[in-house]
Amino acid sequence: MSFYEKVQQIKEIPFSSRMEQVSASDVEHVLRKQRLDEHDFFVLLSKAAEGYLEEMAQAAHQKTIQHFGKTMKLFLPLYLSDYCVNTCKYCSFSIDNVFPRRKLTMEEIDQEARVISDMGIEEIILLTGESRKHSSVEYLKESMKVLKQYFSSVGIEIQPLNTDEYEELVESGIDGLTVYQEVYNEEIYRDIHVKGPKRNYKYRLDTPERGCQAGMRNVNIGALLGLDDWRREVFITGMHASYLKHNYMETEIGVSFPRIKPNVGSFEPAVEVSDKNMVQAMLATRLFIPTAGITISTREHPKLRDELIPLGVTKMSAASSTEVGGYSEPNENQSQFEISDERSVNEIQQLLRTKGYQPVMKDWQII
């Protein structure tokens, strides 16, 4: 049984009507509990829970300190290629968007790695457009020969692969996998993914599990908020994370809450997801899964990122570029999406220390 079967069960829930039935006393009852089940998670995502965000924040802070201490991992994304074979309505890298595409050579990867390493960053995530031709397993393995000289931990956010292919990448030194389902609503998923292999909903949905089976040290999931009812999407994301933690206890499971940002094309989010909505989503997830990592990227504006630090976040990006070659040659290529927080690594480190947090640059070593 894969998580796909669980999604089919969730589809049968009259989600909106049940959300409306949640009362303030239901929320208060959940907040008195030490361990939460899926029904409790549902309650904390309700409109009724909006009046209890302060209580949720205090509880989430305590849970995070208990399991992670006052620490914050810092990382950077490194874009290797923007070639893509999919037509996705919301993405700048979609094959229908016309711009000069680029794939880094090993020499250019080395150049990017030097710039990032000089910032003090030791953990990166490799990103590419979804093209097996331009970002093949062999290309990634070759890249790792360069990157392992500079970084203690390297993850990937690329096209979904088979289990044996992930095993090859783990053998090369890659230890983390990030894959967003984008949207768990299967009908909307098929509408916004017009052409290409990404239209295969179930194959993508099972990708995190294949990464766990292949031995990835950490696996990070999420929904792209703004494509459907955010409460429903966050609920299914949390259930997905819980499923993975239960079945793959040796793998660190993390969750992100990316919101749609401006991109090439005219796509507009179907649903507005406010800062308050995002805070509620994160707090509810932290209380439901106290040991899950939570990542906040530079998609979000500085003030919000600063306020989120004590509310459950365990990992932040800093000084990010979403362009191929964007560290050594900034503003020369098409970015995947606009970033909102442009502060340097040193500025983020200083901010964290001011708030009493220890910036963590390294917690793993590639062998």
RAJOSUL-V979206 format. One record per residue. PHI is phi in radians with two decimals (* if undefined). PSI is psi in degrees with one decimal (* if undefined). BURIAL is 1 if it has 24 or more other C-alpha atoms within 12 Angstrom, else 0. Layout:
[[PHI,PSI,BURIAL] [PHI,PSI,BURIAL]]
//
This chain:
[[*,128.5,0] [-1.80,176.1,0] [-1.15,-17.4,1] [-1.01,-39.6,1] [-1.12,-37.2,0] [-1.15,-40.1,0] [-1.05,-39.1,1] [-1.11,-35.7,0] [-1.19,-42.4,0] [-1.11,-33.8,1] [-1.02,-27.2,0] [-1.43,-9.3,0] [-1.31,130.3,0] [-1.28,77.9,0] [-1.01,-54.0,1] [-1.09,-44.6,0] [-1.16,-38.0,0] [-1.20,-36.4,0] [-1.04,-41.4,1] [-1.17,-23.1,0] [-1.43,-13.3,0] [-1.21,132.7,1] [-1.91,168.7,0] [-1.06,-38.6,0] [-1.14,-31.8,0] [-1.09,-43.7,1] [-1.12,-45.4,1] [-1.07,-39.1,0] [-1.08,-44.1,0] [-1.12,-40.7,1] [-1.21,-13.6,1] [-1.53,-9.1,0] [-1.51,150.8,0] [-1.55,-36.2,0] [-2.16,133.9,0] [-1.89,146.6,1] [-1.85,-175.3,0] [-1.15,-31.6,1] [-1.15,-40.0,1] [-1.11,-40.7,1] [-1.04,-44.4,1] [-0.98,-46.1,1] [-1.07,-42.3,1] [-1.25,-13.6,1] [-1.64,-1.6,1] [-1.34,166.3,1] [-1.12,-34.3,1] [-1.05,-30.8,0] [-1.33,-12.1,1] [-1.05,-27.1,1] [-1.41,0.4,0] [-2.16,24.4,1] [-1.12,-33.8,1] [-1.15,-45.0,0] [-1.12,-40.3,1] [-1.10,-40.3,1] [-1.10,-42.8,1] [-1.10,-43.8,0] [-1.16,-40.4,1] [-1.13,-39.8,1] [-1.06,-45.8,1] [-1.10,-42.8,1] [-1.11,-40.6,1] [-1.17,-44.7,1] [-1.08,-40.2,1] [-1.04,-41.4,0] [-1.69,-26.0,0] [-2.15,-9.5,1] [1.20,-171.9,0] [-1.64,67.9,1] [-2.20,158.1,1] [-2.54,118.6,1] [-1.31,141.5,1] [-2.06,140.4,1] [-2.61,171.3,1] [-2.36,146.5,1] [-1.47,143.0,1] [-2.17,111.7,1] [-1.49,120.9,1] [-1.66,-31.3,1] [-2.74,146.0,1] [-2.04,14.9,1] [-1.26,137.0,1] [-2.57,146.2,1] [-1.83,-0.4,1] [-1.70,151.8,1] [-1.85,105.8,1] [-2.12,126.7,1] [-1.08,-26.0,1] [-1.81,-0.1,1] [-2.00,135.1,1] [-1.13,-28.7,1] [-1.43,-2.2,1] [-0.86,140.4,1] [-1.05,-23.9,1] [-1.32,-17.3,0] [-1.45,126.3,1] [-1.68,116.3,0] [-2.82,160.8,0] [-1.14,115.4,0] [-1.46,156.9,1] [-2.58,145.2,1] [-2.32,128.0,1] [-1.26,140.9,1] [-1.40,170.8,0] [-1.10,-35.5,0] [-1.15,-40.7,0] [-1.22,-34.7,1] [-1.10,-42.0,1] [-1.06,-41.0,1] [-1.12,-45.0,1] [-1.09,-42.9,1] [-1.08,-39.1,1] [-1.09,-43.3,1] [-1.10,-45.4,1] [-1.14,-44.6,1] [-1.06,-36.7,1] [-1.15,-19.5,0] [-1.34,-11.9,1] [1.69,1.3,1] [-1.37,134.1,1] [-2.07,-4.7,1] [-2.15,129.0,1] [-2.31,162.1,1] [-2.14,126.3,1] [-1.49,130.1,1] [-2.16,145.9,1] [-2.52,164.2,1] [-1.20,168.6,1] [-1.60,91.8,1] [-2.58,111.4,1] [-1.13,-26.2,1] [-1.24,-44.5,0] [-1.64,-19.3,1] [-2.31,60.1,1] [-1.28,166.8,1] [-1.04,-40.8,1] [-1.11,-40.2,0] [-1.09,-43.2,1] [-1.17,-39.5,1] [-1.13,-39.2,1] [-1.15,-39.4,1] [-1.07,-37.1,1] [-1.14,-27.7,1] [-1.07,-31.2,1] [-1.45,-48.8,1] [-1.22,-31.5,1] [-1.18,-13.4,1] [-1.29,-20.2,0] [-1.98,-26.6,1] [-2.20,147.6,1] [-1.54,-18.4,1] [-2.59,132.6,1] [-2.31,123.2,1] [-1.92,176.1,1] [-2.34,147.4,1] [-2.40,88.7,1] [-2.34,-166.4,1] [-1.15,148.4,1] [-1.03,143.4,1] [-2.19,169.7,1] [-1.38,163.3,0] [-1.03,-43.7,0] [-1.15,-30.9,0] [-1.23,-40.1,1] [-1.10,-36.7,1] [-1.07,-39.6,1] [-1.09,-41.1,1] [-1.23,-36.9,1] [-1.07,-41.6,1] [-1.09,-31.7,0] [-1.34,-13.9,1] [2.12,-10.1,1] [-1.22,130.4,1] [-2.12,-3.8,1] [-2.39,149.8,1] [-2.30,127.1,1] [-2.01,128.3,1] [-2.58,121.4,1] [-1.68,134.1,1] [-1.21,-16.2,1] [1.31,-62.2,1] [-2.59,133.0,1] [-1.45,-17.3,1] [-1.21,111.8,1] [-1.16,-33.0,1] [-1.20,-45.5,0] [-1.15,-38.9,0] [-0.95,-46.8,1] [-1.22,-30.0,1] [-1.23,-40.1,0] [-1.55,-16.6,1] [-1.81,93.7,1] [-1.38,-44.7,1] [-2.46,157.4,0] [1.81,170.1,0] [-1.10,-19.8,0] [-1.16,-14.0,1] [-1.16,-14.9,1] [-1.36,91.3,0] [-1.00,-51.0,1] [-1.16,-38.3,1] [-1.08,-41.0,0] [-1.20,-41.6,1] [-1.04,-35.2,1] [-1.48,-2.8,1] [-1.05,-47.5,1] [-0.99,-37.1,1] [-1.17,-38.7,1] [-1.11,-37.2,1] [-1.11,-41.8,1] [-1.08,-45.4,1] [-1.10,-29.0,1] [-1.43,-9.3,1] [1.75,17.9,1] [-1.05,136.0,1] [-1.20,-39.0,1] [-2.41,145.3,1] [-2.30,127.2,1] [-2.07,132.5,1] [-2.21,173.0,1] [3.02,166.8,1] [-1.97,145.7,1] [-1.42,101.8,1] [-1.25,132.2,1] [2.17,-8.2,1] [-1.62,-21.5,1] [-2.74,179.3,1] [-0.84,114.9,1] [-1.13,-33.3,1] [-1.11,-44.2,1] [-1.13,-44.3,1] [-1.13,-41.7,1] [-1.20,-37.1,1] [-1.06,-46.2,1] [-1.19,-37.1,1] [-1.03,-46.0,1] [-1.10,-39.4,1] [-1.14,-37.2,1] [-1.12,-45.9,1] [-1.09,-41.0,1] [-1.10,-42.1,1] [-1.02,-46.2,1] [-1.16,-41.9,1] [-1.12,-37.8,1] [-1.21,-37.8,0] [-1.61,-18.6,0] [-2.37,72.2,1] [-1.17,-18.8,0] [-1.46,-7.7,0] [-1.79,134.4,1] [-1.34,122.9,1] [-1.84,132.6,1] [-2.23,163.0,1] [-2.33,140.1,1] [-2.10,161.0,1] [-2.25,59.5,1] [-1.19,138.7,1] [-1.92,148.7,1] [-1.03,132.8,1] [-2.08,162.2,1] [-0.93,139.2,0] [-2.57,174.7,1] [-1.11,135.3,1] [1.88,-176.6,0] [-1.97,16.5,0] [-1.15,133.2,0] [-2.09,141.2,0] [-1.01,142.1,1] [-1.34,-24.8,0] [-2.34,132.9,0] [-1.42,130.1,0] [-2.06,105.6,1] [-1.34,168.8,0] [-1.03,-40.7,0] [-1.09,-41.2,1] [-1.05,-44.6,1] [-1.13,-40.7,1] [-1.06,-45.7,1] [-1.07,-41.8,1] [-1.04,-45.2,1] [-1.20,-43.0,1] [-1.12,-44.3,1] [-1.08,-40.7,1] [-1.16,-42.1,1] [-1.06,-42.8,1] [-1.24,-31.3,1] [-1.29,-41.5,1] [-2.23,83.6,1] [-1.05,-24.4,1] [-1.71,4.5,1] [-1.36,140.3,1] [-1.25,146.8,1] [-2.25,124.4,1] [-1.92,136.7,1] [-2.16,124.4,1] [-1.70,178.5,1] [-1.34,7.1,1] [-1.03,-33.6,1] [-1.56,150.9,1] [-1.29,155.2,0] [-0.96,-44.1,1] [-1.06,-44.1,0] [-1.15,-43.7,0] [-1.04,-41.5,1] [-1.06,-41.9,1] [-1.27,-26.1,0] [-1.38,-18.5,1] [-0.88,-48.1,1] [-1.50,7.0,1] [-1.81,12.9,1] [2.28,-8.3,1] [-1.23,138.4,1] [-2.13,-7.7,1] [-2.64,134.1,1] [-2.36,143.7,1] [-1.55,160.6,1] [-2.62,143.2,1] [0.95,39.2,1] [-1.32,151.9,1] [-2.17,136.6,1] [-1.90,23.5,1] [-1.87,149.9,1] [-1.24,122.7,1] [1.33,18.6,1] [-1.31,-11.0,1] [-1.53,-42.6,1] [-1.53,-24.1,1] [-2.34,71.3,0] [-1.14,145.9,0] [1.09,28.0,0] [-1.83,-16.7,0] [-2.32,171.3,1] [-1.25,128.2,1] [-1.53,154.6,1] [-1.26,-38.2,1] [-2.77,165.1,1] [-1.39,138.6,1] [-1.66,156.2,1] [-1.97,-21.9,1] [-2.00,108.0,1] [-1.81,15.0,1] [-1.17,151.0,1] [-1.29,167.4,1] [-1.05,-43.4,1] [-1.08,-38.5,0] [-1.14,-40.2,0] [-1.17,-41.5,1] [-1.04,-44.9,1] [-1.10,-41.6,0] [-1.04,-47.1,1] [-1.07,-44.0,1] [-1.13,-37.0,0] [-1.06,-34.5,0] [-1.52,3.6,0] [1.51,17.2,0] [-1.85,148.0,1] [-1.68,115.4,1] [-1.16,129.9,1] [-1.89,115.8,1] [-1.66,-19.9,1] [-2.62,127.3,1] [-2.40,14.1,0] [-2.74,153.9,0] [-2.33,121.3,0] [-1.09,133.4,1] [-1.75,*,0]]
//
